[in-house]
């Protein structure tokens, strides 16, 4: 149901930003076409929810968007490069909700629509999807003849799955600019290449572990801040030296720096 609902919301936003239809009308059309495949109660509840969400979105952002839409809904495929620069057999795929130019700074951004129930803005810094979209978004910009212009980040456009009402205190819409530097892209590509190598590794070969960021997992991880600083190019080793300590068994074994205790301050 979450996938069906999110798909219908995305379709409505796609048509809206492409200038091809009204938000609510498109959503209702897409949702009603799926009626026979959905539970009747959930169909009605989510239909009412979607209409309320999109009416609120239209009222909030009509004539207030601070960007020019250059493209909507593109599926991109691009070979993953190895650290040496050569192409691999691994193909990165992504569907971009849009490519826009900001009225504020003139730069290009990927437009990413999301429906959500809970929102943690700090997660966006760690989300590899943002880095992947910037990397692929640059290819789209080049295909559109925008050579010389750079995709510098993502405009994360969130719609809370909540009907407006007098008791609703949470923000129903979240819009955040997530910047990505060359360093972020390099870290993402290195980790993606590591995962690719792991997938094609021969039997018996040592399996390398690479981070796979996810909001729930990262929220519980003691190395979250270290990971954030590492990706942004900061002094992550200083944080490890001052806020973490090695477990005794690793000091005795003389193992490498990957075996740092995950218990901050107090140790483990």
C-alpha angles and dihedrals in degrees: 000000000000090000093047092048095046091048092053092048091049092050091052091051092046093054092042095053091042088056093240103116152350117281097235096039093053093046093050091048093050094042096047090051087063095046097110092053096052135076106264096232094046090045092057095041094050092043091057091043094051093049091050093047095049094044088054092047092051092050092047099049107024107131089352103089109123095209143068115236112231100171140356133209109359125169109213131194122191131167114249110239123225118231087261089061097247120127120258131207088253115104122200114216127191139160111222116205091207150330117230141174116228117235089207102058104004093237128131121253136179112241112223121189118203135176114209145168100200125027131203111179093193089065091068091071091061100038109116090198088072091055093045092051094050091050093048092038090062089058089052091050090053091048089053091055095255095130112162093032117102132214102227103176151327131281101218106209111192131187117194116224092238136111114231116251144147092269096048110107101164120092110262094206130039124190119180135170111226111195122206126197131198087263092057090052092048092052092048094049092047092052092045090051090050091053090048091052090049091054093053096039115130121245114282094021117130110266114230118213119222127183116262103193118216127164097242096041094046092048089061097041119108090207095058096111092044090053092049093051092044092055093048093050098251129140098282092160090062090056091051092050096047104034104031137046134202120254112249096244091059093049089053093046091047091226124170132274094272091080101075118143114256093215108099122218097344095051127213 
